[in-house]
Amino acid sequence: MKTERIKGRFPVGSVMAMAALLCALLGVLYVDHESGQHPNSDSAVIYTESVHVAALVGGRLQTLAVKENQLVHKGDLLYQIDPEPYEIALHRAEASQTQAQADLNDARRALAVRMANAATSERRQHQAEDEKDLAWRTVVRLKPLAQQHYVSWQAYDQAVTKFNSAVDALAEAQHEQQASQVAVGDVKHAEAVLQEASVAVEHARYELRQTRVSANIDGYVTSLSVKEGEVLGANQELFTLVSSDEWYALAPIREINLAPVRPGSCATVYSMIDRSHPIHGVVESVGWGVLTDYMKENSRGVPYVERQMDWVHIAQRFPVRIKIDHAPDYLLRLGATANVEILHGAACHG
């Protein structure tokens, strides 16, 4: 059977197929170029800082001044723990401080008296030393005379008695001097006790202040599931305050697209709550590290390297922190999904 080629017909189908492939290739190249010049992510999250609220002291929850999802401002009362036990502790500490102050005053008065006596006793001590020396010389001088019967033994015995009295007087004067030194030590001890009592008062006042828990930021109350009357432990977390001051978008960007991303770069954020409203943002920072499968701990302290190789290389993604400017409150919720376009989007071209 003989086939004949039909001349004069143009292969329209082949041309259309080639054109479609060419358009697809150009489209891929364009998308790759745009993603390199204008990095984007459709798996970003809305983020803000949060504070876990807890009192540093424990006790019965007396007053709960907030409710779930309530907006509070810095300085607002959040809750009050029963202050009565801490008021009693403060009164006890203040009483101990007053007693310590009285003991210190007594010790100082006793010291003043003993110091005055010490001045007198010092003169008495010198006098007693002189009298002892004189009495001893008299005893030494009279002893051989008494043995030779030039003086009576009674005179000698009287000299010995006078010497012994001088020794006792000297010992008494020395004891009074030592007593004044003991009084100085008593004052120092009383001062230390007063200082300890004063610290105890300050600590009791601090704990009493901690029974009132106030907001330290503007934010929203969340994870609240407690009622008044609950007995709380010290440092027990009661709920969380989600900050309303500053909001961010955390966008994971592929490493091959990070080159044009710099702090200060414009960004457009679309919250999934309402994607029709573009939000202006500014890149604040780019993450310097992420954890990978190769960063595994090893008891021997040597690197862990897998034997198999990945034939398909997937670009690592690094978090880019974008500060959001002036967005409506209803678009900003912690953990909400968002789309992010860096150096591109309606908010950057507006």
C-alpha positions, 0 to 999 in steps of 0.5 A: 500500500502506497502512502502519499504525503499531503502537501500544503497542510500546516502542523497546527497541533504540534505548534500549539503543543510547543507553544504551550510548553514554551509558555509553561517554561517561561511561567516557571522561570518567571515564578522562580525569578519572582520568588527569588526577588520577592520571597513569600510564604503561605505558612507564616503565623501571627505572633506576639509575646505573652506573659504567664501570670502567677503570684509569688505567694500562695493562698486562697483566691479572694478576688478575681477581677478579670474574665476570659478574653478580656482586654486589660491594661498595664497596672489593672488589678488581675486578682487578689489573694487573701492578704490576712495571713500575710498581714499577721506575718507583717505584724509579727515581724514588726513586733519583733523589730520593736523588741529588737530596737528596745533590746538595742537601746537597753544594750546601749544604755548598759554600755554607757554605764559600763564605759563610765565605770570603765574609766573609773576602774582603769584608775582603780586598776592602776592604783591597785597595781601600785598598791600590790607592788608596794605591798609585795615589796613590804612583804619581801622586806619584812620577812627576813626581819621577822625571821631575825625577830627585828619585827613581830610576825604579826606585822609580817602577817599584816603585810601579807594580808595587805598584799593579798587585798591588793591582789584582789582589788587588782583582779576586781578592777580588771574584771570591770574592764573586761565587763565593759568590753563584753558590753560592746559585744552585746551592743553589736549583737543587738544591732545585728538582731535589729538588722535581721528583724528589719529585713524580716519586716521588709520581706513580710511587706514584700509578700503582702504586696505580692497578694495583689497581682496586677497586669504588667503589660496591655493584653488579653486574658486567655486560658483562664479556668479558675473561680474565686475560693481556689487555693493557689500555690506559690508561683502557680500559673493562673492564666496567660496575658497575650500582649496587644502592644506589638504584633509580628508575623513569623514567616519561614523563608527558603534559604535560596530566597533569603539573599534580598531579605534585610532588616527594614525590608517592606513586607505585606502580610495577609491574615487568613482571618480576612485576606482582603485586608493587606497589612503593612510590615517591616522585616525586623530580623532573620533567624540565625539558626534552626535545628536539623536532623543532623544536629543530634546529640551523641554520648561520645561527643562526635558528629552524627552523619547518616550513611544514606544520601538524599538524592532530592535536596530540600531547601532549608527554611529560616524564620523571618520576624516581621513587625506589623504596623497598625493592623485592625485588632480583629486580624491579629490573633496569636497563632493565626495563619498568614501569607507574607510577601517580602518586598512586594504586595499591596502594602508595599506598593500603596 
